[in-house]
């Protein structure tokens, strides 16, 4: 049985994962710049290799985060649908969930294009 509390939790989860995704994307940009800078300055090969490993690890986190966001979005949509079936169609939590769904779907559309 879906409740408003569950909806609020799932909405919060989606928002947190979106923040995480943005954080990982910024981290990749930062680490890529650092790696390029190290290559320009002719850094020690060992240090450069370690930096490339850090960059690769950061890049691996983005697809994982997207998968979790997709699963979380599907979960949120399911809970929202259950609540709407039980005639709970209004309220702050429901509006917030709907806006979060729109925001996440727009994020997916912009990254796919």
Residue pairs with C-beta under 8 A, 6 or more apart in sequence:
1 82
2 78
2 79
2 80
2 82
2 83
2 86
3 83
4 83
4 88
4 91
4 93
4 94
6 79
7 76
7 79
7 80
7 83
7 93
7 94
7 97
8 93
8 96
8 97
10 72
10 75
10 76
10 79
10 97
11 76
11 93
11 96
11 97
11 100
13 72
13 75
13 76
14 69
14 72
14 73
14 76
14 100
14 101
14 104
15 100
17 65
17 68
17 69
17 72
18 69
18 103
18 104
18 107
20 65
21 62
21 65
21 66
21 69
21 107
24 58
24 61
24 62
24 65
25 62
27 58
28 55
28 58
28 59
28 62
31 51
31 54
31 55
31 58
32 55
34 51
35 48
35 51
35 52
35 55
38 47
38 48
38 51
39 48
43 51
66 111
69 104
70 108
73 101
73 104
73 105
76 97
76 100
76 101
77 101
79 97
80 94
80 97
80 98
80 101
83 89
83 94
84 94
88 94
